[in-house]
Amino acid sequence: MYTQGKFKDGTKGWKVNKLGQHWNNKDLEHLEVVWSDDDECVCDTVYSEADAKLISAAPEMFEALKRVEAYLVANKDVLAPFPTRSELDNIRAAMFKTGLYQYGG
């Protein structure tokens, strides 16, 4: 199970912290991804804001993929007219990569 972030302001998930100039490379902004108001890190050094935002969105994206996968499995007729069979395989491959998902049939 991944770390469920929860913040005092009610925000759930993970957030990007901008810490200013990177301590080791003055040309970079120091970014980290945190899961609590205490700055508990998921990832303590991220080199681009785009990467930091992608990492921080991972829990919500994973949950969304689980819902889409469940819908496609429950509504097999949706799979027939579209190339969604390969998309379902792609969804499952991405979810499996997390180590949090195993295809159940």
C-alpha positions as CSV (number, residue, x, y, z in Angstrom):
1,M,0.0,0.0,0.0
2,Y,1.3,3.5,-0.8
3,T,1.4,6.3,1.8
4,Q,-1.9,8.1,2.0
5,G,-1.2,11.8,2.4
6,K,-3.4,13.9,4.5
7,F,-2.8,17.6,5.4
8,K,-4.3,19.8,8.1
9,D,-6.1,21.9,5.4
10,G,-8.0,18.7,4.4
11,T,-6.0,18.1,1.3
12,K,-5.4,14.4,0.6
13,G,-2.7,12.9,-1.6
14,W,0.8,14.2,-2.1
15,K,2.1,17.8,-2.6
16,V,5.1,19.4,-4.2
17,N,7.2,21.6,-2.0
18,K,9.4,24.2,-3.6
19,L,12.4,24.8,-1.3
20,G,14.3,27.4,-3.3
21,Q,17.7,26.9,-4.8
22,H,19.1,23.4,-4.8
23,W,21.8,22.9,-2.2
24,N,24.1,21.0,-4.4
25,N,23.4,22.5,-7.9
26,K,22.8,26.2,-7.8
27,D,21.2,26.1,-11.3
28,L,18.3,23.9,-10.1
29,E,15.3,24.6,-8.0
30,H,15.0,22.2,-5.0
31,L,11.7,20.3,-5.2
32,E,10.4,17.5,-3.1
33,V,7.2,15.6,-2.9
34,V,5.6,15.3,0.5
35,W,2.7,13.5,2.1
36,S,2.2,15.4,5.3
37,D,2.4,18.9,6.9
38,D,5.5,17.7,8.6
39,D,7.2,17.5,5.2
40,E,7.5,13.7,5.3
41,C,9.0,13.0,1.9
42,V,7.8,10.6,-0.8
43,C,10.7,11.9,-2.9
44,D,13.2,14.3,-1.4
45,T,15.0,15.6,-4.6
46,V,13.2,16.1,-7.9
47,Y,14.9,17.9,-10.7
48,S,12.0,19.3,-12.6
49,E,8.6,20.7,-11.6
50,A,6.9,18.6,-14.3
51,D,8.4,15.4,-12.7
52,A,7.5,16.5,-9.2
53,K,3.9,17.2,-10.3
54,L,3.7,13.8,-12.0
55,I,5.0,12.0,-8.9
56,S,2.6,13.9,-6.7
57,A,-0.4,12.9,-8.9
58,A,0.5,9.2,-8.8
59,P,-1.9,8.1,-6.0
60,E,-4.9,9.8,-7.7
61,M,-3.9,8.4,-11.1
62,F,-3.5,4.9,-9.7
63,E,-7.0,5.0,-8.1
64,A,-8.5,6.3,-11.4
65,L,-6.9,3.5,-13.3
66,K,-8.3,1.0,-10.9
67,R,-11.8,2.4,-11.5
68,V,-11.4,2.4,-15.3
69,E,-10.1,-1.1,-15.2
70,A,-13.0,-2.3,-13.1
71,Y,-15.5,-0.6,-15.4
72,L,-14.0,-2.1,-18.5
73,V,-14.0,-5.6,-17.0
74,A,-17.6,-5.2,-15.8
75,N,-18.8,-3.8,-19.1
76,K,-17.1,-6.2,-21.6
77,D,-19.5,-5.0,-24.4
78,V,-17.6,-1.6,-24.3
79,L,-14.4,-3.5,-25.3
80,A,-15.8,-4.9,-28.5
81,P,-16.1,-1.9,-30.9
82,F,-13.0,0.0,-29.9
83,P,-9.3,-0.7,-29.5
84,T,-9.9,-0.7,-25.7
85,R,-8.6,-4.3,-25.3
86,S,-5.1,-3.1,-25.8
87,E,-5.8,0.0,-23.7
88,L,-7.0,-2.3,-20.9
89,D,-3.7,-4.2,-21.3
90,N,-1.8,-0.9,-21.0
91,I,-3.7,0.1,-17.9
92,R,-3.0,-3.2,-16.3
93,A,0.7,-3.1,-17.3
94,A,1.0,0.4,-15.7
95,M,-0.8,-0.7,-12.6
96,F,1.3,-3.9,-12.3
97,K,4.4,-1.8,-12.5
98,T,3.6,-0.2,-9.2
99,G,3.8,-3.5,-7.3
100,L,0.4,-2.7,-5.8
101,Y,-1.8,-4.5,-8.4
102,Q,-2.1,-8.1,-9.6
103,Y,-4.5,-9.0,-12.4
104,G,-7.2,-11.3,-11.0
105,G,-8.7,-12.6,-14.1
